[in-house]
Amino acid sequence: MPPRIRVRLVALLLFAGGLLPAEAQDYPSRSITVIVPFPPGGASDVVARIVTDQMSRLLKQSFVIENVGGAGGTLGSARAAAAAPDGYTLLAAAMGSHVAAPVLMPNVKYDPATSFVPIGITAHSPAVVIARKDFPAQDLKEFVATLQQQGETLKQAHGGIGASSHMSCLLFTKAIGATPTLVAYRGSAPALNDLIGGHVDFLCEQSVAVAESVLGGTVKAYAVSGAERLASLPNVPTAKELGVAFEMSIWAGLFAPKDTPAEVVAKLAGALDQALDEPSVRERLAQLGGTIPAKAERSPAAFERFVRTEIARWAPLLATAHGKP
């Protein structure tokens, strides 16, 4: 084969594989789909829309949210893992889909540690223990006592096995020794709707998804899982200050399918970093009880280390709480 033709062939192969830096320089040249593995209105959806709205301004391309709910976030995550690694399909994942679901559900069709390239963490958010607005308990002490006494007669909603609403309440009820009846939904948004309607008794979910309902008086809040009270919910005590060992922070982040070119990941990570510094983004997340990650936590490498640490930290605790060996 003549040298000139050989060079052209190699160039075409590199271009087809998305490996040429020139492609990254032109990226993005069209809209980017962001798969949220939960229905609209849940915590992952809310955070993704706030952050990607600003990223679209910075990259001058639209970010289209595609909600693929079901199976605790694993259906949407699996779809994202199988997508072309070209930077035009991303995953707005969360602690539930990347840490809890693979532990609690069999045959998950992706490996959270190897099927994706981390772009960056988007927000931290504590869980809030909430109940229907007419639940008789006046504070967390009475609420815990009611759960311990009435057990399976009370209905606990969650957004699917492995979702953050399932994971957080699993740890909460394990800490207080209660065994409520679990009622599964395709996401936290429909679970919250049924709680507001009085069809279930309580729910544990990220503050970014439920703060507005608490402030609006459509649900009753008993505690937050953070180390400190939330500025957005100053009248809701922490579980710790009331003597309940329930402290955790739930995170969300952006991922791309594995083998996405490093130059594309770097461009997305830079846009995310800038978006998180935007005052309107910070203000909106703070209003919902979300916390912006520190600068040192935002790089793809730092986020990858963080995710691996979270998997190692929570997997055995969740397996034990769920009754697995």
N, C-alpha and C positions, 0 to 999 in steps of 0.2 A: 504493500500500500504506500503510495507517495507520501512524503512527510507532511505536505500541506493538508492533504485530505485527513491524515491521521490526527493532526492538531485540531482541525475543525470537528472531527468526530468526538474527540475528548471533550472539547468545549460544549458540544451539544449534550453530551451525557451529563456533564457537570450542571449545565443549566436545567436539564430535566429533573435532576435530583435536588434542585434548589440550593446548590452549594456555592454558587457564584456570589461574591460580595456585591456585584452590581445589582443583583436582584434585591438584596437587602437595602441597597441605596434607594431603589424605587418603591420599596415597601412602605406603607400599603398603597396599592394602586386600585383597590376596590374595597367594598364593605367587609367588615369582619364579623363573623357570627360568634357569639358568646353563649355557650350552652350553660344554662343554670339547671342543675339536676333536681329541681323542686318546682312546684307550681308558683305562679305569680303571687306576690304579697308576702312571701316568707322572708326570713332573715337574709339568706343567700341572694335572693332576688333583689331585695331592697339595696343591699350594699353594692351589688354588681351594677345596678342601674345608676347609682350615684357616682360611682368611680368611673365607669366607662363613658358616661356622658361627658365628663371632663377630658378623658383620654381622646375621645373623638374630635374634640376641638383642637387638641394639641397635634394630632396626627392627620387632621383634615380628612378623615374618612368616617363614615357612620359605623357604629357598633350596634349590631342587631341582636337583641336578647332572644334566645330560643329556650323556652321552658320545657324541659323533658322530665317530668316528675315520675315518681314511682320507685318502689323497692328501696326506700331509704337513700335515694340519690344515686343508686348504682346503675340504673338504666341510662341516665344522661351521661354519667361518668364513663360508662363503657362505650357509648357512642362517640364521645370526644376522644377517647383513647384510640379508637379505630379510624379517626379522621385523618385526612392527608396532612403531613407535617410541614405545612407551608405558611403557617402563621395566620391563616384565614378562618380557622376554627379553634376557639379557645374554650377553656372550662373554668367557670366560676365555682370552684369547689369549696368545701367547708370541712370542719373537723369531723362532722358526721360521715360524710361520704369517703373521706380519706383515712380516718382513724377507726371509727366505730363500726361502720357497715362491713368492712372486710373481716372483722373479728366476729361479728354477730350473725352474719349471713353466709350460708354455704354457696360455693360455686360463683363467687363474684368474678366477672370477666375482665378484670384488670388488676394490676398490682400497683397500689398507690405509690410505692417507692421507685418503681422502674418504668411504668407505662406513660409517665408524663415528664415534661421539663418544667420545673418551677419558674414562674415569672416574678412573682412577688406576693407578699402578704398584703391584704387590703385593710383589715380591721380586726380588732379584738372586741368581744362583747360578752359580758357575764350573762348567765341565765337568770330569769325571774320566775319565781314560783307564783303562779296566778290561779285563781279559781273563779267560778261563776259569781256574778256580783251579789247574789243572794245567799252565798254559802254562809252558814251560821257562825263559823269560827271568827273571832274578833282579831286574833293575832296569830303569829306563827306557833306559839306554844299550844294554843287551843287547836290549831290546824293539825299539828303533829299528833296530838292526843286523839283527835277524831279519826285520823288515818290509821293509827295504831289500833283503835277500838273497833272501827267499822270495816277495816280491811277491804275484802273483795266486794263489798256492797257499793264502794265508790268507784267511779269511772275516771280513769286517767287517759286523756287524749295524747296522741303523739303523731308525728308526721311520717311514720314508717320506721321499721326496724333499722337501727343504725343512724337515723337522723339525729340532729342535735337535740331535738325535743325528746326523743326517746333516750338518748345517751344521758342527758343531764338529769332527767327524772329517775332513770335507773339508778344512778349514783345517789340521788336524794333519798329515794325510798329505801335503798339499801342502808343508808346511814341511820335512818330512823326506825328500821325494822318493820316497814309496812309492806303489804302485798295487795295493792289495788287491782282492779280489773282494767286491763289495757285495751284501749280502743284505737285502732290504727286508721290513719288517713293517708292520702297521697301527698301530703305536705303539711307544714305547720299552718299555712293560711286557712285551708278548710277546717283544720282542727280548731283554730282560734274562732272561726265563724260559728262552729257548733258550740263552743264554750260560751260565747256571747249569747247564743240562743238558748242556753241552759240545758242542752242535750247531754253534756258531760260535766264532770265536777271540777277537774283541775288539769293544768298543763304546766310544763316547765319549758321555757323557750327563751332565746336570745332577746336581750332588751331592744335591739334594733327592730325586732318584729312586733313587739308587744307594748312598747312604751306609750305609744299614742292611745292604745286601748285603755291602759291603766290611767293615764291622765284624763281621758274622756269619761272615766267612770263606768265603762261597759264591762269591766272585769275588776276583781279584787286582788291586789298584790300583797303577798305575805313576806317575801324575802328575795334578796339578790345573792348570787353566788360569788360576787367579787370580794376583794379584800377590804374595800371601802364602799360607802354609799355612793350611788350615782348622782351627779349633779342634776341630771334630768329627772330623777325620781328621789328627791332628797328625803321624803317621808317614808320610804321603804327601807327597813333595816337590812343589814347583811345577815345571812344565816349564822355566820361566825359570832357576831355580837350577841346572838340569842342562844348560843350554846349548841348549835347544830353543825356538825362537821361536814359542811357542803360548801367547798370553795373551788371554783374553776373558772377559766376564761375560755370562751369558744372563739375560734379564729376562722377567718375566711381568706381566700387567696385566688390568684389567677394562675392557670397552668396551660401549657400547650402540649400537644402530642409529642411523644419521644421522637427524636431525630429532627425536630424543628431546627433550622439553621441558627447557630449561635448569634449571628448578626441580627436576625429577626427578633430573637428573644431579648437581646440587649436593647433594641429600639423600643420594644414593648415595655421592658422594665424601666427604661428612662422616662417614658410617658407616664407610667403608673406612679413613679416617684414624684414627678412634677404635679400630677393630679392630686396626690395626697398632701402636697404643700399648698394647694389652692384653698384660700380662706373659706369659700362657700362650701367646699367639700368637707373640710374639717368641722365647720359649724353644723352642717346638716347631720353628719354622723354623731357629733357630740350631743345634739338635741335628742337623738334616739338612744343614747347611752353607749355608743361605740367609741372605741379608743384608737387613734391613729398610731400605727407602729413607729417606733423610733427609726431614725435614718439608718442605723447600723443593722436593723432587722430586715430592710427592704430589698436587698440585692437578691438575685436568683440563688447565689451560693449560700447566703445566710438563710434564705427561706428553705432551701433543700435540707440544710443541717437541722433546722427547726422542725420540719415535718418528720424527719427520721427520728428525732428525739421524742416527738409527741407520740409516734407510733410505739416506740419502745416503752414509753412511760404509761400510756393508757391501755394498751392491748391487754396486758395481764389483769389489770383492775376491772376492765369491762367484762372479760371472760369470767372472772370470779363472780362479779355481780350478777351476771346472766346465768350463772349456774353451770358454766362449762369447766371442764378440768384444766 
